[in-house]
Amino acid sequence: MAIGTKLNERCQGICELCNTSPAVHEYTISPKKDDMIENQAALCNTCLENIQTAGSGAYWSFLEGSIWNPEPAIQALSYRILQVYKEEDWANNIISSVELDEDIVQWAMSAFETADVHKDAFGNTLVNGDNVVLTQSLDVKGTSFSAPKGTVVKKIRLVADNTDQVEGKINEQTIVILTKYVKKG
């Protein structure tokens, strides 16, 4: 994407990462939206290509300077790239030498977050509305019955704050079932 006027004024036509090549691309640092330049970086072709292809770690040695850029978006992008190469000494040295605001670190690290996923005993992903089969007999706490192995539980609901649990009805009672005891059916 071509660089907007305000972003071009901020970067003065130079890539905000390497500070040497002409800036020709607007790059939005996810998960932010691209409607504000505070969420964008002006990049040259080489930097953009290396971000997209996870190029050589040696290329990014200039991040030692860009991590100190006053713009939070540049700090977040620099920190994010450094995290990819944190096993290499040069990147680890830069990471340990900088003290960024916690919000910037969180923004940078958001690229590495994975959503919590409910999985059954065999690693299959569960979603709301799935039918599952119990893989072993379960004593249902607080009731006078047990659910035998092979019981089908229809239209489960995922427990939002615990990926190890689902809710389902057995004998017209809604119960919480541990995902390690169910198989997607």
C-alpha positions as CSV (number, residue, x, y, z in Angstrom):
1,M,0.0,0.0,0.0
2,A,1.4,3.4,-0.9
3,I,2.3,5.7,1.9
4,G,-0.2,8.4,3.1
5,T,0.8,12.0,3.4
6,K,0.8,12.1,7.3
7,L,2.9,8.9,7.5
8,N,5.3,10.1,4.9
9,E,5.7,13.4,6.9
10,R,6.4,11.4,10.0
11,C,9.0,9.1,8.4
12,Q,10.4,11.9,6.1
13,G,10.4,9.4,3.2
14,I,12.8,6.9,4.9
15,C,12.0,3.4,6.1
16,E,11.3,3.5,9.9
17,L,13.0,0.2,10.5
18,C,16.3,0.3,8.6
19,N,16.5,4.1,8.4
20,T,18.4,3.9,5.1
21,S,16.1,3.0,2.1
22,P,13.1,5.0,0.8
23,A,9.8,4.1,2.5
24,V,7.3,2.9,-0.1
25,H,4.8,0.8,2.0
26,E,2.3,1.4,4.8
27,Y,2.5,-1.6,7.2
28,T,-0.1,-1.9,9.9
29,I,1.1,-3.6,13.0
30,S,-1.6,-6.2,13.9
31,P,-4.0,-6.5,15.7
32,K,-4.5,-2.8,15.4
33,K,-6.6,-1.3,12.5
34,D,-5.0,0.7,9.7
35,D,-7.3,3.8,10.2
36,M,-4.7,5.6,12.2
37,I,-1.0,6.3,11.5
38,E,-0.2,5.5,15.1
39,N,-0.7,1.8,14.2
40,Q,1.4,1.9,11.1
41,A,5.0,1.8,10.0
42,A,6.6,3.1,6.8
43,L,8.7,0.4,5.3
44,C,11.1,-0.1,2.4
45,N,10.7,-3.0,0.0
46,T,13.5,-5.0,1.6
47,C,12.2,-4.7,5.1
48,L,8.6,-5.6,4.0
49,E,10.0,-8.6,2.1
50,N,12.0,-9.9,5.1
51,I,9.0,-9.5,7.4
52,Q,6.8,-11.5,5.0
53,T,9.3,-14.3,4.3
54,A,11.0,-14.5,7.7
55,G,14.3,-13.7,6.1
56,S,17.8,-14.0,7.5
57,G,18.2,-12.9,11.1
58,A,21.5,-11.1,10.3
59,Y,19.5,-8.6,8.2
60,W,17.7,-7.3,11.2
61,S,20.8,-6.2,13.2
62,F,19.7,-2.5,12.7
63,L,16.8,-3.1,15.0
64,E,19.2,-2.1,17.8
65,G,18.5,1.4,16.7
66,S,14.8,1.3,15.6
67,I,13.7,-0.2,18.9
68,W,14.4,3.2,20.4
69,N,12.2,5.0,17.9
70,P,9.8,7.3,19.8
71,E,6.8,5.9,17.9
72,P,5.1,3.0,19.7
73,A,4.2,1.2,16.5
74,I,7.9,1.1,15.5
75,Q,8.9,-0.1,18.9
76,A,6.2,-2.8,18.8
77,L,7.2,-4.0,15.3
78,S,10.9,-4.0,16.2
79,Y,10.3,-6.0,19.4
80,R,8.1,-8.5,17.5
81,I,10.8,-9.1,14.9
82,L,13.4,-9.5,17.6
83,Q,11.2,-12.1,19.3
84,V,11.3,-14.3,16.2
85,Y,15.1,-14.4,16.5
86,K,15.4,-14.3,20.3
87,E,17.5,-17.5,20.3
88,E,20.3,-15.7,18.5
89,D,22.6,-13.8,20.7
90,W,22.4,-10.4,18.9
91,A,18.6,-10.4,19.2
92,N,18.6,-11.5,22.8
93,N,21.1,-8.8,23.7
94,I,18.9,-6.1,22.1
95,I,15.7,-7.5,23.9
96,S,17.4,-7.5,27.3
97,S,18.9,-4.0,26.8
98,V,15.5,-2.3,26.2
99,E,12.8,-1.5,28.7
100,L,9.5,-0.9,26.8
101,D,6.1,0.1,28.1
102,E,4.1,-2.9,29.0
103,D,1.3,-2.0,26.5
104,I,3.9,-1.9,23.6
105,V,5.3,-5.3,24.6
106,Q,1.7,-6.7,24.8
107,W,1.0,-5.3,21.3
108,A,4.2,-6.8,19.9
109,M,3.5,-10.2,21.5
110,S,-0.1,-10.4,20.3
111,A,1.2,-11.8,17.0
112,F,2.3,-14.9,18.8
113,E,-0.9,-15.6,20.8
114,T,-3.0,-18.5,19.9
115,A,-6.6,-18.8,20.8
116,D,-7.6,-21.3,23.5
117,V,-9.2,-24.3,21.9
118,H,-11.2,-27.0,23.5
119,K,-10.0,-30.5,22.4
120,D,-11.4,-33.9,23.1
121,A,-9.4,-36.9,24.5
122,F,-8.0,-37.5,21.0
123,G,-7.0,-34.0,20.1
124,N,-10.0,-33.2,18.0
125,T,-11.2,-29.6,18.2
126,L,-14.6,-29.1,19.9
127,V,-17.1,-26.3,19.1
128,N,-20.4,-25.3,20.5
129,G,-23.2,-27.6,19.4
130,D,-21.0,-30.6,18.8
131,N,-22.1,-34.1,19.9
132,V,-19.7,-36.1,22.0
133,V,-19.5,-39.6,23.4
134,L,-18.2,-40.4,26.9
135,T,-15.0,-42.4,26.8
136,Q,-15.4,-43.8,30.3
137,S,-18.1,-44.1,33.0
138,L,-18.5,-40.9,35.0
139,D,-20.1,-40.5,38.4
140,V,-22.1,-37.3,38.2
141,K,-21.5,-35.3,41.4
142,G,-24.5,-33.9,43.1
143,T,-26.8,-36.5,41.6
144,S,-27.8,-40.1,42.2
145,F,-26.7,-41.4,38.8
146,S,-23.6,-42.2,36.8
147,A,-23.2,-41.8,33.1
148,P,-22.0,-45.0,31.4
149,K,-19.2,-45.2,28.9
150,G,-20.6,-44.6,25.4
151,T,-23.3,-42.1,26.5
152,V,-23.9,-39.6,23.7
153,V,-24.1,-35.9,24.9
154,K,-25.7,-33.7,22.3
155,K,-25.2,-30.1,21.6
156,I,-22.4,-29.3,24.1
157,R,-21.5,-25.8,25.1
158,L,-17.9,-24.8,25.7
159,V,-17.0,-23.4,29.1
160,A,-15.5,-20.0,28.1
161,D,-12.8,-19.7,30.7
162,N,-11.7,-23.3,30.9
163,T,-10.6,-25.3,27.8
164,D,-10.7,-28.5,29.9
165,Q,-14.5,-28.4,30.4
166,V,-17.7,-28.5,28.3
167,E,-21.3,-28.5,29.5
168,G,-23.9,-30.9,28.3
169,K,-27.1,-32.6,29.3
170,I,-27.3,-36.1,30.6
171,N,-30.7,-37.4,32.0
172,E,-32.1,-33.8,31.5
173,Q,-29.5,-32.4,33.9
174,T,-26.9,-29.9,32.6
175,I,-23.5,-31.0,33.9
176,V,-19.8,-30.0,33.4
177,I,-17.7,-32.7,31.7
178,L,-14.0,-32.7,31.4
179,T,-12.8,-32.8,27.8
180,K,-10.3,-35.6,28.5
181,Y,-13.3,-37.9,29.0
182,V,-15.1,-37.2,25.7
183,K,-14.7,-38.1,22.0
184,K,-16.2,-36.0,19.3
185,G,-19.0,-38.0,17.9
